[in-house]
Amino acid sequence: MQSQQVQQFFVRYKILALLLAVAAIWVFFYFQTDGIFVKPRSLSNLFLQMSVTGMLACGMVFVIIAGEIDLSVGSQLGLLGGVVAIFTVNMGWHTWPAIGAVLLLGLGIGLLNGFIVTKMRVPSFIVGLGGMLAFRGVVQYITDAVTIDQVPEDLVGLAQGYVPPKLSWYLVALIFTVLVALTVQRRRRRGKLGLGQAAPWVDALKVLAIGVVMAVFVHVLNDANGVPLPVMILLALLAVFSYLATQTVFGRHIYAVGGNMEATRLSGVNVAKVKLVVFGIMGLMCAFAGIITTARSAAGSPSAGVGGELDAISACFIGGTSMRGGSGTVYGALIGALVMASLDNGMQQMNVDTSWQMIVKGIILVLAVWVDVLSGSNRG
């Protein structure tokens, strides 16, 4: 009986359970590091560290929801980060044209992967595995396996710059206003359709809780120079992709394809097109992550992104995305990325050996999938 109650808790309150896990991790590292872990500077580095994994997770969550997988994202990140360094350093391009070209290249690579999966009918696991090797080989070749440094300062500023404190508060106020408007709009729409919904005070409490979290978040980071630009970019991507997933027809099609592909095809949805676009989005996110990685290190490294695919996939599964497809959220994946970054940051501050860091992260991943299995058996 107790086991069934645990299962029901994880099924109904996945995100709540995940937030409690984050809180427990932070409390543990707070005591183990004598409070250093939660200092503003440390938290700023933590969120900056999770930004790259979060960008990859934003794309990966759609891929997994659609019932596919992409193991090449780490190598794509390394390739695209190397290309932006080549454009700006070796070829003398200005930063913004180089960024635009790399974003288009990332979109093209993603669409190519999607074409191979949907039109050539090669399993996405194999396409990703082949891409992991091929893209890593390409970046080794075009960089001669050496780091390309001295990238332009305006490119470096994308990762090492901060949003002015006053602007951060304006943005928080704007986001909170939009959130309130969307919540009211959703309640009115469901009311007109006669659909059931939570009591008004429940939604009001949720919106208020989100507002408090945002205010605390900005206040703490403003004590450490401000909100890092990559973190602000990640939050913008969160807003865009959450809207895409929950408020658009295309978003509903992604969930439908992963939930029951054959039934979705018979209902008239172009399944191949949905998957093609999803892989294109994944490639675009790899471009964002590659650009930020090069900007953070002020150099294009041929080894950048190694293991990035594992972190992105782990973030999605930890964040509640089902390995069976058809279920998951963008914000859940980002909370999963926060879990991964918190473990990395905390264990590094404790000087835990790298081997143990990998063991702990592997155990966390297995536990996350086990929770997904519990959820599936409970639904069944």
FENPERA-V231583 format. One record per backbone hydrogen bond with DSSP energy under -0.5 kcal/mol. CO is the residue of the C=O (numbers start at 1). NH is the residue of the N-H. If there is no record, write none. Layout:
co = <CO CO>
nh = <NH NH>
This chain:
co = <1 2 3 4 5 6 7 8 9 13 14 15 16 17 18 19 20 21 22 23 24 25 26 27 28 29 30 31 33 35 36 39 40 41 42 43 44 45 46 47 48 49 50 51 52 53 54 55 56 57 58 59 60 61 62 63 64 65 70 72 73 74 75 76 77 78 79 80 81 82 83 84 85 85 86 87 94 95 96 97 98 99 100 101 102 103 104 105 106 107 108 109 110 111 112 113 114 115 115 116 123 123 124 125 126 127 128 129 130 131 132 133 134 135 136 137 138 139 140 141 143 147 148 152 153 155 155 156 156 157 161 163 164 165 166 167 168 169 170 171 172 173 174 175 176 177 178 179 180 181 182 183 184 185 186 187 188 189 190 190 191 199 199 200 201 202 203 204 205 206 207 208 209 210 211 212 213 214 215 216 217 218 219 220 221 221 222 227 228 229 230 231 232 233 234 235 236 237 238 239 240 241 242 243 244 244 248 249 250 251 252 253 254 255 256 260 261 262 263 264 265 269 270 271 272 273 274 275 276 277 278 279 280 281 282 283 284 285 286 287 288 289 290 291 292 293 294 294 298 298 299 300 301 303 305 307 308 309 310 311 312 313 314 315 316 317 322 327 329 330 331 332 333 334 335 336 337 338 339 340 341 342 343 344 345 346 347 348 353 353 354 355 356 357 358 359 360 361 362 363 364 365 366 367 368 369 370 371 372 373 374 375 376>
nh = <5 6 7 8 9 10 11 12 13 17 18 19 20 21 22 23 24 25 26 27 28 29 30 31 32 33 35 34 36 38 39 43 44 45 46 47 48 49 50 51 52 53 54 55 56 57 58 59 60 61 62 63 64 65 66 68 67 326 73 76 77 78 79 80 81 82 83 84 85 86 87 88 89 90 91 93 98 99 100 101 102 103 104 105 106 107 108 109 110 111 112 113 114 115 116 117 118 119 120 122 126 127 128 129 130 131 132 133 134 135 136 137 138 139 140 141 142 143 145 144 146 149 300 156 157 158 159 159 160 161 229 227 168 169 170 171 172 173 174 175 176 177 178 179 180 181 182 183 184 185 186 187 188 189 190 191 192 193 194 195 194 202 203 204 205 206 207 208 209 210 211 212 213 214 215 216 217 218 219 220 221 222 223 223 224 226 225 163 232 233 234 235 236 237 238 239 240 241 242 243 244 245 246 247 248 251 252 253 254 255 256 257 258 259 260 264 265 266 267 269 268 271 274 275 276 277 278 279 280 281 282 283 284 285 286 287 288 289 290 291 292 293 294 295 296 297 298 299 150 151 301 148 304 306 308 311 312 313 314 315 316 317 318 319 321 320 325 322 333 334 335 336 337 338 339 340 341 342 343 344 345 346 347 348 349 350 352 351 356 357 358 359 360 361 362 363 364 365 366 367 368 369 370 371 372 373 374 375 376 377 378 379 380>
